[in-house]
Amino acid sequence: MKLLKLFLAGGASLLAMTAHARADFIITPIAFALFAGPLGGVFSFAALYYGTAFAAAAALYGAQYALGRRGQQKIDPGEAKSTYQEAESSEIRAVGRVRLGGLKAFGNTKRDKIYRLIWHSRGQAAGIENYHVGGREVTVDPGGAVSSPPWAASWGSWMRIETKAGDGSETAWPELMSQFPSLWTPAHRCRGVFQSLVRFQTPDLDSEGGNKKFQKLYQGGAPDIEITARVGVVYDPRDPAQDPDDEATWKWTDNGILCAVHIMRAYPDLTAADFDWAFIAEEADRADAVVATKGGTEPRARCWGVWLSESKRGEVMQQVLDSIGSEVIMSETGLIRLRLIDDAPQSEMTLPSLHQYELALKSGPEAVERPNVCRIRYYSPERGYDMAEINLTGMAWARVEDEIARYGEKVFDIDLPFCPSASQAQRIGRRLFMQARADSGSMKTTQLGMAAWDRYYALVEDEDAEEQMLCRLASPREDRQSGSVDIPFIVWPQALIDEPWNPATMEADPPDPAPDMQFESDLDTPDVLATSVVQYPGGAYETRVKFSGVSGGATAEANYRTYTDGLPDLWLPMIEYSEHGHYGYVAANTVGKEADFRARWFNGEDEASYFSDVVNVPDMQIDNSAPPEPYLDVQVTDNGVGDYTFNAVAYSTAMNMVRFVFTGLASNYDGDARPGQTFTANETISNGPVEQTVTITATAYSSNGTPSPVATFTYVIPQDPNVPD
């Protein structure tokens, strides 16, 4: 038999430390634990168990176990979105794509500036996707300035957010050391912590409008921030460039199997040598395999979630396994494996009736106790990264109507705090619900039963019923005195095998996206109308977006983001202008990249519209086709004294235009141009001894010099009748 380190021991909390408090600044005692270096694990496991880890207890009492497991400590990821200050605090840990607030580790004020250092989570962030300030999504420039109203200012911004990934290379914040030299030193490195330094600028209350601006920005005090980020770099055995013992070589993924192994490896009792990496690689491929959903397709098993380091490890790990639909098993050499659970698992052996002394079956829980209504909650990005319930109305598999009519509703609640998909949650939830209703039993066999050691699914022959039952086995228990073996099991629900998952009929829609409840806007939501990337004759690139206007909109905000390795980067600001349409541009080369675009409007105060729907362009490419003919309007005024005044206006709204040529009058133009940019020319021309023809033209050019059709205006000035030929 093999020994397996079982992860069911309770977790110890972080080291709690004390410090003297000062009225003029915040520095939480827990902060000192991370100043000089990474915080080591403070965990210990007291127990070693024979047999398979999680499977044994799961199968021992069948459906009763499934019901009892629902009573474990629940994880509430919504709590991780708040920003809090405590003398003692557990580490926040995260994996996948999450939204985090964090611990206010330090705070102080220096003249007109307010500083806050926020620790979001322990471990490395692989990419930031967006920021929220006071509940509103904002755009943060690469230098840290918040460029969204009401924080944007003509001189810069009233707020700046700088973020460190937490990769272990962190040094002390220079600004904190310079502003608070007696409180913040080079030893305050906060290594290995995903963190943000926030600086608020306060308006001069004695200046005109200063008090009003202060009220707008800080009416409720310095607002909290949240970050949506991809957290946790993970070892992937399928990538030969990665070393299981060198975190610097790891990459971010939300692959459910790899994330679960990553969380398990955080326990100090385990090392890379404890895992069967070849088997895990195969299961990671199965987790990445695309499956059908009601709305399209998605990977089979993904993992996003947050937890506290002081949470009981066994309970956290079981919730991870539930959320991705997997189980822990062992290899023949005692290595740990994680395996996805199929609705129709393959039998690994047959237990014939010939070798059975006894076979006891229990037909599921008593009807008055048996669950007949399934409710599922999951970690929902649609609901702002909170736990959200799926409306299963109309899903026949989620309700047993005849039992409900006789015994009333017996609700079976399934919480999947590491599952980011309503589709994935329902596929897993149906299985758990049916298992909770399943038959269970045990058999007493001859010594042949020991062949079931490290076997998990078997066909059990029932001689009386003349059938074979597919069963999920617990570990055999040997009675050496009698020479018998006792094997508990649950009968695998036949409906899972007979009725394969059909998303068209079995899957309910995810919850509706949560609106931004920080404001109710009377402004309409704009639309993104067009996007482009161009290259000017001088070689510079520019990425552009065109969006619609809205009634009452005074200030526009346009954003874009690109993707790296298929994952979105941070939203970045564009420069907005309104000329014959509403546009945003940025000096960026997005050729060949995937990019998203969006826009919103502000009414000149603090009210904003909702963001437009995001427009995704899978492959940005320069459009070198001929732009359409430009707009050209010329007004000619006969001054009555032989003078003719020409007033010409020309422009092009072509998104692929980079050069504009405007000729025919004294103020000709030939140079770089953007869509909607207006060009004007004015000239007064006197008649002469001969008839004159004035020709005015406008031409737009794409990036490779392809011209548009030429817009042409021609006017003939008659000869001066008082001047002889």
Buried (B, 14 or more C-beta within 10 A) or exposed (E): EBEBBBBBBBBBBBEEEEEEEEEEBBBBBBBBBBBEEBBEEBBEBEEEBEBBBBBBBBBBBBBBBBBEBBEBEEBEBBEBBEBBEEEEBBBBBBBBBBBBBBBBBBBBBBEEBBBBBBBBBBBBBBBBBBBBBBBBBBBBBEEBBBBBBBBBBEEBBBBBBBBBBBBBEBEBBEBBBEBBEEBBEEEBBBBBBBBBBBBBBBBEEEEEEEEEBBEBBBEEEBBBBBBBBBBBBBBBBBEEEBEBEEBEBBBBBBBBBBBBBBBBBBBEBBEEEBBBBEBBBBBBEBBBEEBBBBEEEBBBBBBBBBBBBBBBBBBBBBBBBBBBBBBBBBBEEEBBBBBBBEBEBEBBBEBBBEBBBEBEBBEBBEEEEBBBBBBBBBBBBBBBBBBBBBBBEEBEBBBBEEBEEEBEEBEBBBBBBBBBBBBBBBBBBBBBBBBBBBBBBBBBBEEBBBBBBBBBBBBBBBEEEEEBBBBBBBBBBBEEEEEBBBBBBBBBBBBBEEBEBEBEEBBBEBBEEBEBEEBEBEBBBBBBBBBBBBBBEEEEBBBBBBBBBBEBBEBBBBBBBBBEEEBBBBBBBBEBBEEEBBBBBBEBBBBEBBBBBBBBBBBEEEBBBBBBEEBEBEEBEBBBEBBBBBBBEBEBEEEEEBEBEBBBBBBBBBBBBBBBBBBBBEEEBEEBBBBBBEBEBEBEBEBEEEEBEBEBBBBBBBBEEBEBEBBEBEBEBEBBEEEEE
